[in-house]
Structures are given as C-alpha cells and as structure tokens.
Amino acid sequence: MNYRFRREVMFIVAAVLIAAGTVSAIESRIKGKLPELENVFAKLMGNTFKLLSMDQLQKQNSTLSEQERSSVVNFLGKERWGKLLDGLDDQKKKFLDAEYAKLIGKGDGASFKKHLPKIIGINLNLMSVDQVKQSLANMEEKEMGTLCISMGNEGLKALFTTANRDKHAILLQATPDWVLLEMGLRKYDTIKDYTCIMLKNERIGGKMQGVEKMDVKFRVKPAAIYSKWVDGPFKGRECLYNAAVSPDKLRVRESGALGLLPVSVPLTSEIAKRGTNHLFTELGMGFLLDMILKDYKKGSVAGDLTRKDVGLAQVEGTSVYVMESILKKNPSNNYYCHRIRHYLDYTNSLEIKAEMYDWDDQLFESYTYLKIALNPGLKDSDFDHTNPNYRLK
C-alpha cells in the first residue's frame, strides 16, 4: 500500500469515526490533548456505581429521567457499558441492566453533554462527603480537565446550581488549578465588553495608596476603556482610552484643582500613570488572566509553584472559592509576585478579586471587580470623549 493511498484511507476512517460519534478529542490550551470523554465518564460512573449503596442507586435511578438515562447508555455504547459493570455485585448488575441496558438503541447519545452537569450534580448530592472524596481521588488531573471542558462554562454553572453547597469546596479542591485557569480563559473568550465597579489599591513608593473605587466600561476589541473614580484618593478623576482613535494616548481629566481642563497624554506619561505602577490599558480582567497564565506556565514547568486551598467565602454577597498560588523566588523566571490570593466566582468562571504579595510577603496590589455586567452591548459613544455624560471634551 503506497503512502498516499494509506493516508487517504486513514482520513476516511477518521471521518467515519467522528461522524459516528466514537471520537471526542478534547484539547486544552494549557495541557494539550486530553482523554476522550467516553472513557473518562465510563470510569467516573463505574466508580460511582461501586460507591453507591443499593438504596442510593435506586434513588439515582428515580431522580434521573428515562431520557437522561438513555443518553448515558447510548453515549457510552454497549461495549463500554458492559465493561463499566465489571466488578459490581450481582444485585447492582441486575438492577442496572433492568434500568439502563433496555434503553440501548432507544434514542442516541447526542444529548448527553446537555445532561452531563445534572447527572454529575445528582450523583454528588446522593453521596456522602467521604464517598465524594473517594470518587474524586480516583480521577486523574487530565480526566478532570476533560469533564470540565466538555461541560463548558454554562455546564459548570448548571453543575454548581444542582449540587448541594456542602459538596462545592470538595469538588473545587479536587479540580487542578490549570483547569480552573483554563475555564477562566474560555469564559473570557466569550466576553466582548463589560461594565463593573472596580476597587483597586496599589503600593506606590513603599506605601499603599488607599482603595480607589471606579465605574469602568471595557471593550475587548478594538480595545477601549472608560473609567470614572467615584471614591478614594482620586475621586472625580476620569480617563478614556480608545485604540481605534488614539492607540498611544489617554484622555484624562484630573480631580480637584488639577482638573480645570481635560488633556490627551501619552500612555506612558506620569499623568497617565498617576497612582499606579501600570499602564491604563492593564486595568481589566483580561490583563489579570494573562499575568496569572504567564506565571503559571513558567512556575509549573520549573517546579516553583505550589497551591494552598483556603475554602469558600463571600465577596460582596457573591460566593467565591479562595485559593493561593505560591511561587518560589527564581530570578531567571522573573515572576510577577511571590503569592497571589485568588477569589474565584466559580459559578461564573470569573476571578473577581486578586491580592498580590511581594517577596517579603507584603501586599502590594489588590483588585476587585463588583457588579459585573457581561456583554451589555456598549456603543462607540461609550468610548467617545465628546460623550455629553463625560467631562472629557
């Protein structure tokens, strides 16, 4: 068989397998290729069936609809389903065959991903805390990545909505930090623009400046930011950046006596960087994600990164999961900081607060994003300095 013919045959076989739904390649932008969902879910359900008592198994069956059970067995297929039952006692096998095997061929597995968050959530609710820990301990990091990416951000939201709160911290603690970061990146990919209230505090010249409270409008492409300081040391200040109009300039009106007239200044000027160590364009959630990703990639490869789980908390009424990324000092990698405390709005895959600590373990930056409105459909006028609602003309 010549090379060209062999290659064409391989393409045809691959196309047939994909069309038949037997191949579900999952790709992580951080870790690359991940295990197939069929095998990962078969392993998860097999572990679940072993851990559940007969009473729990019967409750699971009565809670799931026939359509949901049909999607499970037809997604896995007859062969995987048979292997999944290996190792179960005869009573469980008989029960599962009666309730699931009869559904093989009745419907298909096309709707499975839609049902996956609810199925996992129901299983979590049926299990004790110890059972959940045992089940998650059997899952490998990349398998957790497969499950989360397959569900997507909306699926994860549905999962945490279904699962009882006492299982949230256990599930999050078992989720690798790169998976949480991956889902944050994927969430940000869906954002075209957003508005929020931002709280910021930075160390300048060895001293924390005090909390700045700002109303912020942010557009991803073309990059544009409007910010008005509504409280704190720079109350009354207004800034506007629009890459489509002036990519290297910032329109500013200062607070107090300095704000007689608005001015356009270079992004790198002292006026533009008043009260911050950053460029104005580094204000949003996207910059924070990029910075965390950069240090994660370097730190994980070098073995410099450790994680500390703190647990569930609240930020202005929003449930968050708190964890820390701790980096060893490594001059060759030039990390941004020694330690970051993350506050994850895990239901929405958003990091809504971050605290950065220097190599003396002193806080030097803090950012909080409140009342976030995603994709509100901001207009060009929102980033026009002649907008009559602004003082920037």
Number of C-alpha atoms within 10 A of each C-alpha: 6 6 8 9 10 11 12 11 12 12 12 12 12 14 13 13 13 13 10 9 13 16 15 15 14 16 16 16 10 13 13 9 13 20 17 18 23 19 14 19 20 20 18 18 19 19 20 21 20 18 19 18 14 14 9 15 20 15 14 17 16 11 13 16 11 14 16 19 21 24 26 28 25 23 25 22 18 14 8 16 21 14 12 22 21 12 11 15 10 11 9 18 17 13 15 17 14 11 16 18 20 12 19 20 13 13 14 18 21 12 16 20 19 16 19 22 25 21 22 19 19 19 22 23 17 19 18 15 14 11 16 19 16 14 20 19 11 12 16 14 16 20 20 19 25 25 25 19 21 21 19 18 21 14 21 24 16 20 23 20 15 17 21 14 12 12 18 19 17 16 15 18 18 16 19 16 17 20 21 18 20 22 22 21 18 15 16 18 11 11 15 17 21 20 23 19 20 24 20 22 21 22 17 14 8 8 9 15 19 15 17 19 21 24 17 21 22 26 23 15 12 11 16 22 25 23 23 22 22 16 15 16 15 21 16 17 20 23 24 25 26 24 16 11 12 12 14 13 19 25 22 24 24 23 15 11 7 10 15 10 12 17 16 18 15 15 19 14 12 11 16 21 14 14 18 17 13 14 14 20 17 12 18 20 18 15 12 15 17 12 12 16 17 12 20 22 14 15 21 13 10 12 10 16 19 15 15 12 16 15 15 16 15 13 16 9 8 15 15 24 23 24 20 19 21 18 22 16 15 12 7 6 12 10 19 16 22 19 23 22 20 20 25 26 20 23 20 18 22 23 23 22 23 19 18 21 18 14 13 8 11 12 18 18 21 19 21 19 21 17 12 15 13 15 14 13 12 15 10 11 10 18 23 19 20 12 13 10 8 17 19 20 14
